[in-house]
């Protein structure tokens, strides 16, 4: 891989999927990288990640294909069922990365984090945890930063990959829009894979969207999207009963799994919020990637993958252009239209679900969206 001559030392703010992808790719191009993460334990929260065709291809382009196939669960199709549990159809997706790698799948979020964390450490990225960015000032030649521990540093480029509530975004774009609640919440819970299931399943309903993504050799996670216009607060103790109530109308395997839910079931409930910047993602030598500029909902399973695509494309442009300004402008021109499609189509699918639009209209937009995210991004 060619070296990047425009930058010698880069600060990556945020140790999630996007930040780690950027650090890995920069090191592969010969750049010195410092990565900071606000979590002292540099951990991750959540159950699983759906690997859409976009997300799986991006992670494979990063060099993670073998580990994901070994530790996740990859397949070429998903099965659509009626609310009663009858199989309606099997939908097959194309293999985008290579003939040897399935089209899509899932992986446990902590497992993906551990895979990427090990790669970052092996690449000799200087990782500092329990640390955040508290200030920055830049000139034509670099960026001076202040850290929450009182330390300072100077870098050729700063990459803000610090998520939906990005402090880096607030520093460089104080008037940027704030994250907004979409009207839906997502429930997640982990189960053993039922006998005979070899791919993900989705169950149709007029009230909620229920599906299961296989995410390890023996585990899968439930996802359920609920319309919650008032965005109520829900106590942890109420979650099992509420989830069972939302699944009350389902039959087949979904009903059997519902009946296993109890007070010991680990359930994650999260209101869905989104943000999209469509003008600029950078100023001077500071650039934002991932959820900091295009946090989406899970309808297309492509939030994590879009962040990885950002990292790969950013490094490509840094290697190809003669000036930082040219590289960042080219990066934005390539990424803003694609991520806008991911976010806007995801939000639109959610709106159709919440308003009870005809199933054919929802299916048509979903098919159109899957075709769009399968298009080449490089």
C-alpha positions as CSV (number, residue, x, y, z in Angstrom):
1,X,0.0,0.0,0.0
2,X,1.4,3.4,-1.0
3,X,2.6,5.8,1.7
4,X,0.7,9.0,2.5
5,X,3.1,11.9,2.2
6,X,0.6,14.7,3.1
7,X,0.5,13.7,6.8
8,X,3.1,12.2,9.2
9,X,1.1,12.2,12.5
10,X,-2.6,12.0,12.9
11,X,-4.9,12.1,16.0
12,X,-8.0,9.9,15.8
13,X,-10.7,10.9,18.4
14,X,-12.9,7.9,19.2
15,X,-12.1,4.2,19.4
16,X,-15.2,2.7,17.9
17,X,-15.6,1.0,14.5
18,X,-14.9,4.1,12.5
19,X,-12.0,5.4,14.6
20,X,-10.3,2.0,14.7
21,X,-10.8,1.5,10.9
22,X,-9.2,4.9,10.3
23,X,-6.2,4.1,12.6
24,X,-5.7,0.7,10.9
25,X,-5.8,2.1,7.4
26,X,-3.5,5.1,8.3
27,X,-0.9,2.7,9.8
28,X,-1.1,0.6,6.6
29,X,-0.1,3.7,4.7
30,X,2.8,4.4,7.0
31,X,1.3,7.2,9.1
32,X,2.0,7.6,12.8
33,X,-1.3,7.5,14.7
34,X,-2.5,8.5,18.2
35,X,-6.0,7.3,19.1
36,X,-7.9,8.5,22.2
37,X,-11.1,7.1,23.6
38,X,-13.2,8.5,26.4
39,X,-13.9,5.1,27.9
40,X,-11.1,4.1,30.4
41,X,-11.8,0.4,29.5
42,X,-12.1,1.1,25.7
43,X,-15.1,-1.2,25.7
44,X,-18.3,-1.5,23.7
45,X,-22.0,-1.5,24.5
46,X,-24.6,-3.6,22.7
47,X,-25.4,-7.1,21.4
48,X,-24.9,-7.6,17.7
49,X,-24.3,-5.9,14.5
50,X,-26.2,-6.8,11.3
51,X,-23.7,-7.1,8.5
52,X,-25.5,-5.8,5.5
53,X,-23.9,-6.2,2.1
54,X,-22.4,-2.8,2.5
55,X,-21.0,-3.4,6.0
56,X,-19.6,-6.9,5.3
57,X,-17.9,-5.7,2.2
58,X,-16.3,-2.7,4.0
59,X,-15.0,-4.8,6.8
60,X,-13.6,-7.4,4.4
61,X,-11.9,-4.5,2.4
62,X,-10.3,-3.6,5.8
63,X,-8.8,-7.1,5.9
64,X,-11.2,-8.8,8.4
65,X,-12.9,-11.4,6.2
66,X,-11.4,-14.6,7.7
67,X,-12.0,-13.5,11.3
68,X,-15.5,-12.3,10.7
69,X,-16.5,-15.6,8.9
70,X,-14.9,-17.6,11.8
71,X,-16.4,-15.6,14.7
72,X,-19.5,-14.1,13.2
73,X,-22.2,-15.8,11.1
74,X,-22.3,-15.1,7.4
75,X,-24.9,-16.2,4.8
76,X,-26.4,-15.3,1.5
77,X,-30.1,-15.0,2.3
78,X,-32.8,-14.1,4.8
79,X,-36.2,-15.6,5.2
80,X,-39.4,-13.6,5.3
81,X,-42.2,-15.0,7.5
82,X,-45.8,-14.1,8.2
83,X,-46.8,-12.9,11.7
84,X,-48.0,-16.5,12.4
85,X,-44.6,-17.9,11.5
86,X,-45.2,-19.3,8.0
87,X,-42.4,-18.9,5.6
88,X,-43.3,-16.5,2.8
89,X,-40.1,-16.2,0.8
90,X,-36.4,-16.4,0.8
91,X,-34.4,-13.4,-0.4
92,X,-30.9,-14.0,-1.7
93,X,-28.2,-11.3,-2.0
94,X,-25.2,-11.2,-4.2
95,X,-21.7,-11.8,-2.9
96,X,-19.9,-8.5,-3.3
97,X,-16.4,-9.0,-1.8
98,X,-15.5,-12.3,-3.4
99,X,-17.0,-15.6,-4.4
100,X,-15.6,-17.2,-1.2
101,X,-17.3,-14.7,1.2
102,X,-21.1,-14.8,1.8
103,X,-23.1,-11.7,1.1
104,X,-24.2,-10.7,4.6
105,X,-24.7,-11.8,8.1
106,X,-24.1,-10.6,11.7
107,X,-21.5,-10.5,14.4
108,X,-21.5,-9.9,18.2
109,X,-20.6,-6.3,18.8
110,X,-18.0,-7.1,21.5
111,X,-16.4,-9.7,19.2
112,X,-16.0,-7.2,16.3
113,X,-14.6,-4.7,18.8
114,X,-12.1,-7.2,20.0
115,X,-11.0,-8.2,16.5
116,X,-10.4,-4.6,15.5
117,X,-8.8,-3.7,18.8
118,X,-6.3,-6.4,18.4
119,X,-5.5,-5.2,14.8
120,X,-5.1,-1.6,16.1
121,X,-2.7,-2.8,18.8
122,X,-0.7,-5.0,16.4
123,X,-0.3,-2.0,14.1
124,X,1.4,-0.1,17.0
125,X,-1.2,2.7,17.2
126,X,-0.6,4.8,20.3
127,X,-3.8,4.3,22.2
128,X,-4.8,6.3,25.2
129,X,-8.0,5.6,27.1
130,X,-10.1,7.6,29.5
131,X,-9.2,10.7,27.5
132,X,-11.1,13.3,25.5
133,X,-10.4,16.3,23.4
134,X,-11.0,19.6,25.2
135,X,-9.7,22.1,22.7
136,X,-8.0,22.6,19.4
137,X,-6.4,25.5,17.4
138,X,-5.1,25.1,13.9
139,X,-2.9,26.9,11.4
140,X,-1.9,26.2,7.9
141,X,0.7,23.6,9.0
142,X,-1.0,21.6,11.7
143,X,-3.5,21.3,14.7
144,X,-2.6,22.0,18.3
145,X,-4.9,20.0,20.7
146,X,-5.6,20.0,24.4
147,X,-6.5,16.8,26.2
148,X,-8.7,16.3,29.3
149,X,-5.7,15.2,31.4
150,X,-4.1,18.6,30.7
151,X,-1.7,17.3,28.1
152,X,-1.2,18.8,24.6
153,X,-0.2,17.6,21.2
154,X,0.4,18.8,17.6
155,X,-0.8,16.8,14.6
156,X,-1.0,17.2,10.8
157,X,-4.6,16.0,10.8
158,X,-7.3,15.3,13.4
159,X,-10.1,12.8,12.6
160,X,-13.2,13.1,14.8
161,X,-14.8,9.7,15.0
162,X,-16.4,10.3,18.3
163,X,-20.0,9.3,17.5
164,X,-23.5,10.7,17.5
165,X,-22.8,13.3,20.3
166,X,-19.4,14.2,18.9
167,X,-17.5,16.9,20.9
168,X,-15.2,17.3,17.9
169,X,-18.2,18.3,15.8
170,X,-19.3,20.8,18.3
171,X,-15.8,22.4,18.3
172,X,-15.5,22.8,14.6
173,X,-19.2,23.3,13.7
174,X,-20.9,24.8,16.7
175,X,-24.0,25.6,14.7
176,X,-24.4,22.1,13.2
177,X,-27.8,20.4,13.7
178,X,-28.2,18.3,16.8
179,X,-29.2,14.6,16.8
180,X,-32.9,14.2,16.5
181,X,-35.3,11.5,17.8
182,X,-36.8,9.5,14.9
183,X,-40.0,8.3,16.6
184,X,-38.9,4.7,16.9
185,X,-37.0,2.7,19.5
186,X,-35.1,-0.5,19.0
187,X,-35.2,-3.6,21.3
188,X,-32.4,-6.2,21.2
189,X,-31.9,-9.5,23.0
190,X,-29.6,-12.5,22.5
191,X,-30.8,-16.1,21.9
192,X,-29.4,-19.4,20.9
193,X,-29.9,-20.2,17.2
194,X,-32.9,-22.5,16.7
195,X,-32.3,-25.8,15.1
196,X,-32.4,-25.6,11.3
197,X,-31.9,-21.9,11.1
198,X,-29.1,-21.0,8.7
199,X,-29.8,-17.4,8.0
200,X,-31.6,-14.4,9.4
201,X,-35.4,-14.3,9.7
202,X,-37.9,-11.4,9.6
203,X,-41.6,-11.6,10.7
204,X,-44.1,-9.3,9.2
205,X,-46.6,-7.4,11.4
206,X,-48.7,-4.2,11.1
207,X,-47.6,-3.0,14.6
208,X,-43.9,-3.7,15.0
209,X,-40.9,-4.9,12.9
210,X,-39.4,-8.1,14.3
211,X,-36.3,-9.9,13.1
212,X,-33.5,-12.1,14.1
213,X,-29.8,-11.8,12.8
214,X,-27.4,-14.7,13.3
215,X,-24.3,-13.2,14.8
216,X,-22.0,-16.1,16.0
217,X,-21.7,-19.8,15.3
218,X,-24.4,-20.4,18.0
219,X,-26.0,-17.1,18.9
220,X,-28.5,-14.7,17.2
221,X,-30.0,-11.4,18.3
222,X,-33.6,-10.2,18.2
223,X,-34.3,-6.8,16.9
224,X,-37.7,-5.2,17.3
225,X,-38.6,-1.7,16.1
226,X,-41.4,0.0,18.0
227,X,-43.2,3.3,17.3
228,X,-42.8,5.4,20.4
229,X,-43.7,9.0,19.5
230,X,-43.5,10.3,23.1
231,X,-40.1,8.7,23.7
232,X,-41.0,7.3,27.1
233,X,-38.4,6.4,29.7
234,X,-38.5,2.7,30.5
235,X,-37.0,1.1,33.6
236,X,-34.9,-2.0,33.2
237,X,-37.2,-4.1,35.4
238,X,-40.1,-3.5,33.0
239,X,-38.3,-4.5,29.8
240,X,-39.0,-8.2,29.8
241,X,-42.7,-7.8,30.2
242,X,-42.9,-5.0,27.7
243,X,-41.0,-7.0,25.1
244,X,-43.1,-10.1,25.6
245,X,-46.2,-7.9,25.1
246,X,-44.9,-6.5,21.9
247,X,-44.3,-10.0,20.6
248,X,-47.7,-11.2,21.7
249,X,-49.2,-11.5,18.2
250,X,-46.4,-13.6,16.7
251,X,-46.5,-17.4,16.1
252,X,-44.0,-20.1,15.2
253,X,-40.4,-19.8,16.4
254,X,-40.9,-16.2,17.4
255,X,-43.6,-17.3,19.9
256,X,-41.4,-20.0,21.3
257,X,-38.6,-17.5,21.8
258,X,-40.9,-15.0,23.3
259,X,-42.0,-17.5,26.0
260,X,-38.4,-17.9,27.1
261,X,-38.0,-14.2,28.0
262,X,-37.8,-13.7,31.7
263,X,-36.2,-11.4,34.3
264,X,-32.8,-12.8,33.6
265,X,-32.9,-12.0,29.9
266,X,-30.5,-9.3,28.9
267,X,-32.5,-6.7,27.0
268,X,-31.3,-3.5,25.4
269,X,-33.8,-0.8,24.7
270,X,-32.6,2.3,22.8
271,X,-34.6,5.2,21.3
272,X,-33.3,5.8,17.7
273,X,-31.6,9.2,17.0
274,X,-30.0,10.4,13.8
275,X,-27.9,13.2,12.4
276,X,-26.8,14.1,8.9
277,X,-24.4,16.8,7.8
278,X,-24.7,17.4,4.0
279,X,-22.6,20.5,3.5
280,X,-19.1,20.0,4.9
281,X,-17.4,17.4,7.2
282,X,-14.1,19.3,7.6
283,X,-12.5,22.6,8.3
284,X,-8.8,23.1,7.7
285,X,-7.1,20.0,9.1
286,X,-9.9,18.6,11.1
287,X,-12.4,16.1,9.5
288,X,-15.3,14.1,10.9
289,X,-16.3,10.6,9.9
290,X,-18.9,8.0,10.9
291,X,-21.7,8.7,13.3
292,X,-20.3,12.2,14.0
293,X,-21.7,13.2,10.6
294,X,-24.1,10.5,9.4
295,X,-25.6,8.6,12.3
296,X,-28.4,6.4,10.9
297,X,-31.1,4.0,12.1
298,X,-30.6,0.2,11.8
299,X,-33.1,-0.3,8.9
300,X,-30.4,-1.0,6.4
301,X,-27.8,-2.4,8.8
302,X,-25.2,-0.1,7.3
303,X,-24.1,2.4,10.0
304,X,-20.9,0.7,11.0
305,X,-20.1,-0.2,7.4
306,X,-20.5,3.4,6.3
307,X,-18.0,4.5,8.9
308,X,-15.5,1.9,7.7
309,X,-16.1,3.1,4.1
310,X,-15.3,6.7,5.3
311,X,-12.0,5.6,6.7
312,X,-10.9,3.7,3.6
313,X,-11.9,6.5,1.2
314,X,-10.3,9.2,3.4
315,X,-7.0,7.4,3.3
316,X,-7.3,6.8,-0.5
317,X,-7.8,10.6,-1.0
318,X,-4.9,11.5,1.3
319,X,-2.7,9.2,-0.7
320,X,-3.8,10.5,-4.1
321,X,-4.0,14.3,-3.6
322,X,-1.3,16.9,-3.5
323,X,-2.8,19.0,-0.7
324,X,-4.9,18.4,2.5
325,X,-7.6,20.7,1.2
326,X,-7.9,18.8,-2.0
327,X,-8.0,15.5,-0.3
328,X,-10.7,16.5,2.2
329,X,-12.8,18.1,-0.6
330,X,-12.6,15.0,-2.7
331,X,-13.4,12.8,0.4
332,X,-16.5,14.8,1.1
333,X,-17.6,14.8,-2.6
334,X,-17.4,11.0,-2.6
335,X,-18.9,10.3,0.8
336,X,-21.7,12.9,1.4
337,X,-24.0,11.6,-1.4
338,X,-23.6,8.0,-0.5
339,X,-24.1,8.4,3.3
340,X,-27.0,10.8,2.7
341,X,-28.7,7.9,0.7
342,X,-28.1,5.5,3.6
343,X,-29.4,7.8,6.3
344,X,-32.4,9.2,4.3
345,X,-33.6,5.9,3.0
346,X,-33.2,4.3,6.5
347,X,-35.3,7.2,8.0
348,X,-37.9,6.9,5.2
349,X,-38.3,3.2,5.8
350,X,-38.9,3.9,9.4
351,X,-41.5,6.6,8.5
352,X,-43.3,4.1,6.3
353,X,-43.3,1.6,9.2
354,X,-44.6,4.1,11.7
355,X,-47.4,5.3,9.4
356,X,-48.5,1.8,8.4
357,X,-47.8,2.3,4.7
358,X,-48.6,-0.7,2.4
359,X,-46.2,-3.5,2.7
360,X,-45.5,-3.4,-1.0
361,X,-44.4,0.3,-0.7
362,X,-42.1,-0.6,2.2
363,X,-40.7,-3.7,0.3
364,X,-40.1,-1.6,-2.9
365,X,-38.1,1.1,-1.0
366,X,-36.1,-1.6,0.8
367,X,-35.2,-3.4,-2.4
368,X,-34.2,-0.1,-4.0
369,X,-32.0,0.8,-1.0
370,X,-30.3,-2.6,-0.9
371,X,-29.4,-2.2,-4.6
372,X,-28.0,1.2,-3.9
373,X,-25.8,0.2,-1.0
374,X,-24.5,-2.7,-3.0
375,X,-23.1,-0.3,-5.6
376,X,-19.3,0.2,-5.6
377,X,-18.1,2.9,-3.2
378,X,-14.4,3.0,-4.3
